Amino acid sequence: MARQKILITGGRGFIGTNLIRRIRDKSPETELVVLDNGSMTVPGLPADATIVDQDGDIRDMAAVRRAASGCTAIVHLAGQTRVVESIQDPVLGFEVNARGTLNVLLAAREAGIEHVVLASTGGAMFGDAAGPIHEDMLPMPSSPYGASKLAMEGYAHAFAGSYGLPSAVMRFANVYGPYSTRKGSIIAHLFRQILAGEPITIYGDGSQARDFVFVDDLCDGIVEAMDVKASGIFHLGSGSPTSLTELLEKVGRVIGPDWPLEVRYAPWRAGEVRRTHTSIAKAARAFRYSPKTGLEAGLQATWQWFLDRER
Ligand SMILES: NC(=O)c1ccc[n+]([C@@H]2O[C@H](COP(=O)([O-])OP(=O)(O)OC[C@H]3O[C@@H](n4cnc5c(N)ncnc54)[C@H](O)[C@@H]3O)[C@@H](O)[C@H]2O)c1
């Protein structure tokens, strides 16, 4: 990675925390600025004197402008991230994901930023799809969250076309790993329930499948895309779907017999996506994206992190 000064919006959340560790490992000389409003930060993170932390909101243009000043690249992770919350309050999703992203792109243009990476979503962009989802498919978001991310993608494309601002939109699959303690995603939920000795509820019969990608693999993809200044839309997942039944089997093996894994089944929820399967071929071609962590190994690392946190 060339010497850079990178602004990471939302850098104190789940993916941002992992990305910072990854960048630190690969290129310790890279300067990092984080803009985060503290709404969903990972609890208990130690202060890091090597990072310029700016407490601010992406909806505040002055704050974004200050944070972007002097940077060479931006990774834009800050966002309203919850589908259910977006259904309850569609305006918030718009303000944060559409308007907030417009601020980030405006600030990038003003600051002469060389490259922007933006976090979008695969699942919420397509809902149920028969085969693997890929970049040539027409997005059909079924939640305000998905719609706000699609607006974000549109602005990124428009800023490339109108102002020559290169950007890579990354549509993430279901990301899991350490530092996910506050996440509502299935794997974080499973581990929290197991540690609390609480049962796990599966809606439907467990046949619904998701593409689970280990956060280190995803972060490597982000870093590789920055290295080559990739531009366009890319799907970042593991490339293969796993049913919840298979996931539970693997989780059972990872936690071992000393921990309870009580599963209860409830009727399907309306609108439940039955299958998400991501094609990662375009990212593989563009920046050699190649997730390496098998699901069981990733679950093991994540479980170990949850256990260490408990102690
Ligand atoms: N985790 C996943 O599986 C997944 C899947 C698809 C897309 N994404 C996208 O990736 C990005 C990062 O996800 P994550 O899982 O790390 O989320 P997260 O909620 O853990 O982190 C988001 C961070 O952004 C900050 N933030 C939220 N609103 C902000 C605002 N208005 N201004 C400034 N900071 C703000 C939060 O405090 C938090 O630190 C999000 O944009 C999300 O939509 C994540």
The ligand as a Gaussian input file, in Angstrom:
#p B3LYP/6-31G(d) Opt

LIG

0 1
 N      -21.808000      -5.648000       9.060000
 C      -22.383000      -6.116000       7.953000
 O      -22.674000      -7.333000       7.832000
 C      -22.698000      -5.177000       6.804000
 C      -23.365000      -5.712000       5.667000
 C      -23.655000      -4.851000       4.614000
 C      -23.280000      -3.504000       4.683000
 N      -22.655000      -3.026000       5.805000
 C      -22.315000      -1.594000       5.832000
 O      -20.969000      -1.444000       6.269000
 C      -20.836000      -0.248000       7.032000
 C      -20.158000      -0.557000       8.350000
 O      -20.928000      -1.538000       9.014000
 P      -20.614000      -2.004000      10.492000
 O      -21.157000      -3.387000      10.603000
 O      -19.211000      -1.724000      10.864000
 O      -21.586000      -1.030000      11.280000
 P      -21.438000      -0.444000      12.775000
 O      -22.791000       0.030000      13.159000
 O      -20.729000      -1.410000      13.668000
 O      -20.474000       0.810000      12.553000
 C      -20.929000       2.008000      12.011000
 C      -20.132000       3.128000      12.673000
 O      -20.616000       4.370000      12.118000
 C      -20.876000       5.275000      13.179000
 N      -21.975000       6.140000      12.712000
 C      -23.275000       5.814000      12.546000
 N      -23.972000       6.872000      12.090000
 C      -23.069000       7.886000      11.943000
 C      -23.172000       9.236000      11.517000
 N      -24.353000       9.760000      11.153000
 N      -22.059000       9.995000      11.497000
 C      -20.855000       9.492000      11.888000
 N      -20.700000       8.211000      12.331000
 C      -21.792000       7.426000      12.349000
 C      -21.252000       4.409000      14.380000
 O      -20.991000       5.056000      15.631000
 C      -20.341000       3.203000      14.182000
 O      -19.096000       3.378000      14.844000
 C      -22.245000       0.341000       7.175000
 O      -22.383000       1.392000       6.251000
 C      -23.148000      -0.815000       6.830000
 O      -24.376000      -0.388000       6.263000
 C      -22.359000      -3.825000       6.861000

